[in-house]
Amino acid sequence: MNSADLKESLLKELNDQTFAMLKASALHGVGVFAIRAISKGERNVFSKEIGEWVEVSFEEVKTLPHYIQELIQNYCLFDEQVYFVPAHGFKSIDISLCLNHSDHPNLISIEDGAYFEAIRDIAVNEELTIDYGTICDSKE
């Protein structure tokens, strides 16, 4: 793709398919908020998944510096044995990692968090939330 096509594609994405931004959340630290109305059924709220996820055991995480442990504990899904850590690390981040939990979410996970779907209309400035229990298997 040449630079003119790349620019045209970017401008279209920004104009038509950019739905959310990070802001301070009353639920927990940082959250994801709608910057435009999101219709029920919308599945393009976030960028396409970048890269792979690596399974890292709880024991392996405990060997890492405390500040890295905190990153993993705050931003990664987990099950009973492992965390699912982005293979690219944390130098770039998918904002969907900042979705906060709600027992009454406005998004559902599709294909174990590969993408998300709005389960109702979402208003501008509303926080986007997910029920963590629907993504990963854990008693925590």
C-alpha positions in Angstrom: 0.0 0.0 0.0 1.5 3.4 -1.0 1.5 6.3 1.4 -1.5 8.0 -0.2 -3.6 4.8 0.2 -2.3 4.3 3.7 -3.3 7.8 4.6 -6.8 7.4 3.0 -7.3 4.2 4.9 -6.2 5.7 8.2 -8.5 8.7 7.8 -11.5 6.4 7.0 -10.7 4.3 10.1 -10.5 7.5 12.3 -13.7 9.0 10.8 -15.8 5.8 10.6 -14.5 3.2 13.0 -12.9 4.9 16.0 -15.2 4.3 19.0 -13.4 4.6 22.3 -10.7 6.2 24.4 -9.1 5.7 27.8 -10.1 7.9 30.7 -10.1 7.7 34.5 -12.8 5.3 35.7 -14.9 5.4 38.8 -15.0 1.6 38.6 -11.2 0.9 38.7 -8.3 3.2 37.7 -8.5 3.5 34.0 -11.4 2.5 31.8 -12.5 2.5 28.2 -15.2 5.1 27.3 -17.3 5.6 24.2 -16.4 8.7 22.2 -19.3 8.2 19.8 -22.6 6.3 20.1 -22.1 2.6 19.7 -25.1 0.6 18.3 -26.1 -2.8 19.7 -24.4 -5.5 17.7 -21.3 -3.4 16.8 -18.2 -5.6 16.6 -15.6 -3.2 15.4 -15.1 -1.2 18.7 -11.5 -2.2 19.0 -8.6 -2.7 16.6 -8.0 -6.2 15.2 -6.0 -8.3 17.6 -2.3 -7.7 17.3 0.0 -10.7 17.7 -0.3 -13.8 19.9 -0.9 -14.5 23.6 1.6 -16.4 25.6 0.6 -18.5 28.6 2.8 -17.6 31.6 2.3 -19.6 34.8 1.7 -17.9 38.1 5.0 -19.2 39.3 6.9 -17.6 36.4 5.1 -14.3 37.0 6.3 -14.4 40.6 9.9 -14.4 39.4 9.5 -11.1 37.6 10.1 -7.7 39.0 7.1 -6.4 41.1 6.3 -3.7 38.6 6.0 -6.3 35.8 3.9 -8.5 38.0 1.6 -5.5 38.6 1.3 -4.9 34.8 0.4 -8.6 34.2 -2.1 -8.7 37.1 -3.8 -5.6 36.0 -4.0 -6.1 32.2 -4.0 -9.8 31.5 -6.6 -12.4 31.6 -6.0 -15.6 33.5 -7.4 -18.9 34.3 -6.6 -21.3 37.2 -3.0 -21.8 36.2 -1.7 -19.1 33.8 -1.9 -15.5 32.7 -2.4 -14.8 29.0 0.3 -12.2 28.2 0.6 -10.3 24.9 3.6 -11.7 23.0 4.6 -8.1 22.1 4.8 -7.2 25.8 3.5 -3.8 27.0 5.3 -1.3 24.8 2.1 -0.9 22.8 -1.2 -1.8 24.2 -4.7 -2.7 22.9 -7.1 -0.5 24.8 -9.5 -3.5 25.2 -7.0 -4.6 27.9 -8.4 -1.7 30.0 -12.0 -2.9 30.0 -13.3 -3.0 33.5 -15.6 -5.7 35.0 -19.3 -5.2 35.5 -22.0 -7.7 36.5 -24.2 -5.7 34.0 -21.8 -5.2 31.1 -22.5 -3.5 27.8 -20.1 -5.7 25.8 -19.7 -9.5 25.4 -16.6 -11.4 24.5 -16.5 -13.2 21.2 -14.0 -16.1 20.7 -12.4 -15.7 24.1 -11.8 -12.0 23.8 -10.6 -12.0 20.2 -13.2 -9.3 19.7 -16.2 -7.8 21.5 -19.8 -7.1 20.6 -22.1 -4.4 22.0 -25.1 -6.1 23.6 -27.1 -2.9 23.8 -26.8 0.7 22.5 -24.0 2.5 24.3 -24.1 6.3 24.8 -21.2 8.8 24.3 -19.1 9.0 27.5 -20.4 5.7 28.8 -17.8 3.3 30.2 -17.5 0.1 28.2 -17.5 -3.0 30.4 -17.3 -6.7 30.2 -18.2 -9.5 32.6 -14.7 -11.1 33.3 -16.3 -14.4 34.2 -17.4 -14.8 30.6 -13.8 -14.6 29.2 -11.7 -16.7 31.5 -12.2 -19.6 33.8 -11.3 -18.7 37.3 -12.9 -18.8 40.7 -11.3 -15.4 41.6 
